[in-house]
Amino acid sequence: MDPYTPAVQVENLVVVGSFHDLYIFCRNGDNLIVIDQHAAHERLLYEDLKKQYLQGKIASQNLLFPVTLELTVYQSQLVEANLDQLESMGFSVRDFGATTWVLSGVPALAGSGSPQDLFLEILERFGSEAGSGGSDRLDYILSTMACKAAVKSGDALSDSEIKALLERMVKADLFSHCPHGRPVVKVFNPVEIKKWFHRT
């Protein structure tokens, strides 16, 4: 957030409405607050995933229909080399012979996206970051998982869902940026708004 932007008193937010099923408009005293629902939800999920990982393992959910993965030799080697870490990230995968693997579980916060696409994207990161520090790789993987699971632009939130999202933001004190660096919130004060309309 810009250092000159007034502090947001999050406990006093009053929801005005939403725009394009992406931005939540709120009133906070004299200020107009605009919240990016995807960035906010992504940041919350990232923090949840990171907390779970640091506690030992990210919660997993079993797939109703396990996915058979036909990998390349290199991809299969990556799975073998990083199997423990993949499991600690919430993936359940087992060898099915040669370079075939069966994916039977994914992180519980993974959302409704393709389990195979998520697994392969994470696996690719293990390969591209093989020689670098683990903390950057972990942050990238967790932020990727959070981004894919977060509400998207065009996802219409009900009044109760908006309220629940704001309450979670208040408890987590997360009125800053998403894991990818995008702002979560923008504050417009009365002086700025008056300038738009050439008022004094």
PATOR-965390 format. One line per 10 residues: number of its first residue (from 1); their letters; for each residue x, y, z of C-alpha. Coordinates in steps of 0.25 Angstrom, whole numbers, plus 5000, padded with zeros to 4 digits. Layout:
BEGIN
NUM> a> X Y Z  ...
//
This chain:
BEGIN
1> mdpytpavqv> 5000 5000 5000  5005 5014 4997  5011 5020 5010  5002 5033 5008  4989 5025 5007  4981 5026 5019  4981 5014 5028  4969 5005 5026  4960 5003 5039  4956 4989 5034
11> enlvvvgsfh> 4946 4986 5046  4938 4998 5041  4936 4994 5027  4922 4996 5021  4920 4988 5008  4914 4997 4997  4914 4987 4986  4923 4979 4975  4927 4982 4961  4930 4973 4950
21> dlyifcrngd> 4930 4961 4960  4944 4964 4964  4944 4977 4972  4937 4979 4985  4934 4994 4988  4933 4998 5003  4932 5010 5011  4941 5013 5023  4938 5026 5029  4940 5037 5018
31> nlividqhaa> 4948 5027 5010  4944 5019 4998  4951 5005 4999  4953 4996 4987  4957 4981 4989  4961 4971 4979  4954 4959 4983  4963 4949 4976  4976 4956 4981  4970 4956 4995
41> herllyedlk> 4965 4941 4995  4979 4937 4989  4987 4944 5000  4978 4937 5010  4979 4923 5004  4994 4925 5003  4996 4928 5017  4987 4916 5021  4996 4907 5012  5009 4912 5017
51> kqylqgkias> 5004 4910 5032  5000 4896 5029  5013 4893 5022  5021 4898 5033  5013 4890 5043  5017 4877 5035  5007 4875 5024  4997 4882 5016  4983 4875 5017  4980 4866 5005
61> qnllfpvtle> 4967 4862 4999  4965 4848 4992  4961 4849 4977  4948 4842 4974  4954 4837 4961  4969 4836 4962  4977 4841 4950  4987 4833 4943  4999 4841 4939  5008 4837 4927
71> ltvyqsqlve> 5021 4844 4930  5034 4846 4923  5046 4839 4928  5051 4853 4934  5038 4856 4940  5037 4842 4946  5051 4844 4952  5046 4857 4958  5035 4850 4965  5044 4840 4971
81> anldqlesmg> 5054 4850 4976  5043 4859 4982  5033 4849 4986  5033 4853 5001  5032 4868 4998  5021 4866 4989  5013 4858 4999  5016 4869 5010  5009 4878 5000  4997 4870 5000
91> fsvrdfgatt> 4999 4861 4987  4997 4846 4988  5004 4839 4977  5009 4825 4975  5017 4818 4965  5009 4809 4955  5021 4804 4947  5031 4810 4937  5028 4825 4936  5013 4823 4940
101> wvlsgvpala> 5008 4829 4953  4995 4830 4959  4990 4843 4966  4980 4840 4976  4980 4852 4985  4982 4867 4984  4983 4879 4994  4970 4881 5000  4970 4896 4996  4974 4892 4982
111> gsgspqdlfl> 4960 4897 4977  4952 4891 4965  4963 4892 4955  4970 4880 4948  4978 4872 4958  4987 4867 4947  4990 4881 4942  4993 4886 4956  5002 4874 4959  5010 4876 4946
121> eilerfgsea> 5012 4891 4948  5017 4888 4962  5026 4877 4957  5031 4886 4946  5036 4896 4957  5044 4885 4964  5051 4883 4951  5054 4898 4948  5058 4901 4962  5067 4888 4964
131> gsggsdrldy> 5079 4896 4967  5074 4908 4975  5069 4911 4989  5057 4904 4994  5050 4915 5000  5047 4923 4987  5042 4910 4981  5033 4907 4993  5027 4921 4992  5025 4920 4977
141> ilstmackaa> 5018 4906 4979  5009 4911 4990  5006 4924 4983  5002 4916 4970  4993 4907 4978  4987 4918 4985  4984 4926 4972  4978 4914 4965  4969 4911 4977  4965 4926 4979
151> vksgdalsds> 4952 4932 4974  4953 4937 4960  4949 4949 4952  4935 4947 4949  4932 4938 4961  4919 4945 4967  4920 4945 4982  4908 4946 4991  4906 4957 5002  4909 4946 5012
161> eikallermv> 4922 4941 5004  4927 4956 5003  4925 4958 5018  4932 4945 5021  4944 4949 5012  4945 4962 5019  4944 4956 5033  4955 4946 5029  4964 4958 5024  4961 4966 5037
171> kadlfshcph> 4966 4954 5046  4978 4951 5037  4981 4966 5036  4984 4964 5021  4981 4978 5015  4994 4978 5007  4998 4970 4995  4995 4956 4989  5007 4946 4988  5010 4951 4974
181> grpvvkvfnp> 5011 4965 4978  4998 4971 4973  4991 4980 4983  4979 4975 4990  4973 4988 4994  4972 5002 4989  4968 5014 4997  4962 5027 4991  4960 5039 5001  4950 5050 4999
191> veikkwfhrt> 4961 5059 4994  4965 5050 4983  4950 5048 4979  4947 5063 4979  4959 5065 4969  4953 5055 4959  4941 5064 4958  4948 5078 4959  4942 5081 4973  4949 5089 4983
//
